[in-house]
Amino acid sequence: MNRRDFLVTGTAAVSWGCLAGGKVFGQVAAPTPATPPPLRVQFTPLRRGVGIFTARGGTIGWLANADALVVVDTQFADAATRFLQEWPEREGRLIDAVINTHHHGDHTGGNATMRPFARQLVAHEAVPALQLAAAARNPNAPAPTVAEALFAESWKMDAGDETVSARYFGPAHTGGDIVVHCERANVVHLGDLVFNRTYPVTDRAGGCRVRSWIQVLETIATTYSADTLFVLGHGKPAFGVTGTTADVLVMRDFLTAVVEQVEADLRDGKSKAEIVTRQNFDQFPDFRVEQNSRLPINLGVVYDELTNAT
């Protein structure tokens, strides 16, 4: 077993990862406890110099070849520190680009840690304002480190013998979600556009629009090939943080079911308070949890979206 495959126990974690049966396991999104449990770190190679790092927060993607280094998302400061220290391919080199898939803190909280070691920090043009607005709502939050290389629709760079591109398909999980593609490896990092068999975070204040999210997932399912390997922001341990088009479509089907349920409840004259009492969907048993379900929040966000509540 080499260094990047070794599972190291460190300082803080709310999620874990391991490779088993062809699936990368780990990383269910959860609130950060006051004293996080020990950080459990893993580097997992995927294809052609592309891999993932799991510790605490949204999955980090990485590309390493002889001529370029690229990182997608930065988790939190402690995890980012471990990533920089233990990524064997870096060997003191500058990172050519650090890319944020969206603004949430479990994907950007390590920006300040990684920025001194990166040539550029890249994100959709909506992300800096969303980071600043989220920080303003949390008086205890540190000032965010925001990207300076911004784009509206698409971005691309040559990265040694790889091409890395990013696209914005519209508001979804937030107002600034992008999809990052290592084109020759055919690995696509989806950020939090897919929560693999777990109820998603629906951040209306951060630009979440569930009906648009459904359309974005439809577009992703038809844009990339059957051989595309998707990196997912979070997933139940049994399903992991890598997947295929089928996993993208499960997320689409779940969000569609949420919208259809709220529409039916509205036709029946139910109030928001009545609608958000549902804890699980029987038709999605893989999503089921016995406590701390986010489904009521999902239903409430869709209610607000359908009724144009402010």
C-alpha positions in Angstrom: 0.0 0.0 0.0 1.5 3.4 -1.0 1.2 6.7 0.8 -1.9 8.0 -1.0 -3.8 4.9 -0.4 -3.1 4.8 3.4 -6.0 5.8 5.6 -4.6 8.3 8.1 -6.3 9.3 11.4 -5.9 13.0 12.3 -7.7 15.9 13.9 -11.3 16.3 12.7 -14.1 14.6 10.6 -17.8 14.3 10.1 -17.4 11.8 7.2 -15.1 9.1 6.0 -14.1 7.4 2.8 -12.8 4.0 1.6 -12.6 2.1 -1.6 -14.5 -1.2 -1.7 -16.2 -3.2 -4.4 -15.5 -0.6 -7.1 -17.2 2.1 -5.1 -15.7 5.1 -3.3 -17.6 5.3 0.0 -18.1 8.2 2.3 -19.1 11.8 3.0 -22.6 12.4 4.1 -23.2 16.1 4.6 -23.8 17.0 8.2 -23.5 20.0 10.5 -20.1 20.4 11.9 -20.1 19.4 15.6 -18.4 21.7 18.2 -15.6 19.2 18.6 -15.3 17.2 15.4 -14.2 13.6 15.6 -10.8 12.6 14.2 -10.1 13.5 10.6 -9.8 10.4 8.4 -8.0 11.0 5.2 -7.9 9.1 1.9 -6.4 9.8 -1.5 -8.1 7.6 -4.1 -6.8 7.5 -7.7 -9.6 7.2 -10.4 -8.4 7.5 -13.9 -5.4 9.0 -15.9 -4.0 11.1 -13.1 -7.4 12.1 -11.7 -8.4 11.2 -8.2 -10.4 12.3 -5.1 -9.6 13.2 -1.5 -12.0 12.5 1.3 -11.8 13.8 4.8 -14.4 16.3 6.0 -16.8 18.2 3.7 -17.5 18.0 0.0 -15.3 15.7 -2.0 -12.0 17.2 -3.3 -11.0 16.3 -6.8 -7.4 16.4 -8.0 -5.5 16.1 -11.3 -1.7 15.5 -11.2 0.5 14.9 -14.2 4.1 15.9 -15.1 3.2 19.4 -16.2 0.1 20.4 -14.2 -1.7 20.2 -10.9 -5.4 21.1 -10.5 -7.7 20.9 -7.5 -11.5 21.0 -7.4 -12.9 22.2 -4.0 -11.1 22.7 -0.8 -13.2 21.3 2.1 -12.3 23.0 5.4 -9.0 24.5 6.5 -7.9 21.4 8.5 -8.7 19.0 5.7 -7.0 21.4 3.1 -3.9 21.4 5.2 -3.7 17.7 5.3 -4.4 17.5 1.6 -1.5 19.8 0.8 0.9 18.0 3.2 0.1 14.5 2.1 -0.7 14.8 -1.6 2.3 12.9 -2.9 2.1 14.2 -6.5 2.5 17.8 -5.4 6.1 17.6 -4.2 6.3 21.3 -3.5 4.9 22.4 -6.9 2.5 25.2 -7.3 -1.1 24.2 -8.1 -2.1 25.6 -11.5 -5.7 26.1 -10.6 -8.0 25.6 -7.6 -11.6 25.5 -8.7 -14.7 25.9 -6.5 -17.8 24.1 -7.7 -20.0 26.4 -5.6 -19.8 28.7 -2.5 -20.7 26.5 0.4 -18.2 26.4 3.3 -17.5 22.7 3.1 -16.3 23.2 -0.4 -14.6 26.6 0.0 -13.5 26.6 3.7 -10.0 25.6 2.7 -9.6 28.3 0.1 -7.4 30.5 2.4 -5.2 27.5 3.1 -4.7 26.6 -0.6 -4.5 30.0 -2.1 -0.8 30.7 -1.4 0.1 27.5 -3.2 -2.1 28.1 -6.3 -1.6 30.2 -9.4 -5.3 31.0 -9.6 -8.6 30.4 -7.8 -11.5 29.8 -10.2 -15.3 29.9 -9.8 -18.5 30.9 -11.4 -19.1 34.7 -11.3 -21.9 34.4 -8.8 -19.8 32.6 -6.2 -17.9 35.4 -4.5 -21.1 37.4 -3.7 -22.8 34.2 -2.4 -19.8 33.5 -0.2 -19.9 37.1 1.2 -23.6 36.9 1.7 -23.4 33.6 3.6 -20.6 35.0 5.8 -22.7 38.1 6.6 -25.5 35.8 7.8 -23.0 34.1 10.2 -21.3 36.7 12.4 -18.8 34.0 13.7 -17.7 33.1 10.2 -14.2 34.1 9.0 -14.0 36.4 6.0 -14.1 34.1 2.9 -11.3 33.8 0.4 -13.0 34.3 -3.0 -11.9 33.4 -6.5 -10.5 36.1 -8.8 -10.7 34.1 -12.0 -14.5 34.2 -12.7 -16.6 33.1 -15.6 -20.3 33.2 -16.7 -20.9 30.2 -18.8 -17.7 28.2 -19.5 -14.0 28.1 -18.7 -11.1 25.9 -20.0 -7.4 25.4 -19.4 -4.7 23.1 -20.8 -3.2 21.1 -17.9 -0.3 19.2 -19.3 -1.6 16.3 -21.3 -5.1 16.9 -19.9 -7.8 19.5 -20.7 -9.9 20.8 -17.8 -13.1 22.6 -18.5 -16.0 23.9 -16.5 -19.6 24.8 -17.4 -22.5 26.5 -15.7 -25.9 25.0 -16.6 -28.1 27.3 -14.5 -29.2 27.6 -10.8 -29.6 24.4 -9.0 -28.3 23.4 -5.6 -27.1 27.1 -5.4 -27.0 30.0 -7.8 -23.4 29.3 -8.8 -22.9 25.5 -9.3 -20.5 24.4 -12.0 -19.5 21.1 -13.5 -15.8 20.5 -13.9 -14.6 18.0 -16.6 -11.2 16.4 -17.0 -11.8 15.7 -20.6 -9.3 13.0 -21.6 -9.9 11.1 -18.4 -13.6 11.7 -18.8 -14.1 12.4 -15.1 -16.7 15.0 -14.2 -16.8 16.7 -10.7 -20.4 17.6 -10.0 -19.9 19.3 -6.6 -23.2 19.1 -4.8 -25.5 18.7 -7.8 -25.8 15.0 -6.7 -26.1 13.9 -3.1 -25.8 10.2 -3.6 -28.8 8.6 -1.9 -29.0 11.2 0.8 -31.5 14.0 1.3 -29.8 17.1 -0.2 -29.0 20.5 1.2 -31.5 23.0 -0.4 -30.2 26.5 0.2 -32.8 28.9 -1.0 -30.9 31.9 0.3 -27.9 30.7 -1.6 -29.8 30.5 -4.9 -31.2 27.0 -4.8 -34.0 26.5 -7.4 -35.2 22.9 -7.4 -37.1 22.9 -10.6 -34.1 24.3 -12.4 -31.9 21.8 -10.6 -34.0 19.0 -12.2 -33.4 20.5 -15.6 -29.6 20.8 -14.9 -29.4 17.1 -14.1 -31.3 16.3 -17.2 -28.8 18.3 -19.2 -25.8 16.6 -17.5 -27.3 13.1 -18.1 -27.4 13.9 -21.9 -24.2 15.9 -22.2 -21.7 13.4 -21.0 -21.1 9.9 -22.2 -22.0 6.5 -20.8 -18.3 6.1 -19.8 -18.2 9.3 -17.8 -17.2 8.8 -14.2 -18.9 11.4 -11.9 -17.5 12.7 -8.7 -20.2 13.5 -6.2 -20.1 16.0 -3.3 -21.6 13.7 -0.7 -23.0 10.2 -0.5 -24.2 7.6 1.9 -21.4 5.2 2.8 -23.1 2.3 1.0 -23.3 4.3 -2.3 -20.2 6.4 -2.2 -19.0 9.6 -3.9 -18.4 8.4 -7.4 -21.1 7.3 -9.8 -22.5 7.1 -13.3 -25.3 8.7 -15.2 -27.7 6.3 -13.4 -26.8 8.0 -10.1 -27.4 11.5 -11.7 -30.9 10.3 -12.7 -31.7 9.0 -9.3 -31.1 12.5 -7.9 -33.2 13.9 -10.7 -36.0 11.5 -9.9 -35.9 12.3 -6.2 -36.1 16.1 -6.8 -39.0 15.5 -9.2 -40.8 13.5 -6.6 -40.4 16.3 -4.1 -41.8 18.9 -6.5 -44.7 16.6 -7.4 -45.5 15.9 -3.7 -45.6 19.5 -2.8 -47.8 20.3 -5.9 -50.2 17.5 -4.9 -50.3 18.8 -1.3 -51.0 22.4 -2.5 -53.9 21.1 -4.6 -55.2 19.4 -1.5 -55.1 22.7 0.3 -52.4 21.7 2.8 -50.5 24.4 4.6 -46.7 24.6 4.7 -46.7 23.4 8.3 -48.6 20.2 7.2 -46.4 19.7 4.1 -43.1 19.7 6.0 -44.0 17.0 8.5 -43.0 14.2 6.1 -39.6 12.6 7.2 -39.0 10.1 4.4 -40.2 9.1 1.0 -41.2 5.4 0.9 -40.5 5.4 -2.9 -36.8 6.2 -2.2 -35.8 3.7 0.5 -32.1 4.3 -0.1 -32.5 7.9 1.1 -34.2 6.8 4.3 -32.9 8.1 7.7 -34.3 7.6 11.2 -33.3 11.0 12.5 -32.2 14.4 11.4 -33.9 14.1 8.0 -33.4 17.0 5.6 -36.6 16.0 3.7 -38.8 18.5 5.6 -36.4 21.3 4.6 -36.4 20.1 1.0 -40.2 20.2 1.0 -40.3 23.6 2.6 -37.9 25.1 0.0 -40.0 23.7 -2.8 -43.2 25.1 -1.2 -41.6 28.5 -1.1 -40.4 28.2 -4.7 -43.9 27.1 -5.9 -45.7 29.8 -4.0 -43.1 32.5 -4.6 -42.6 33.0 -0.9 -39.9 35.4 0.1 
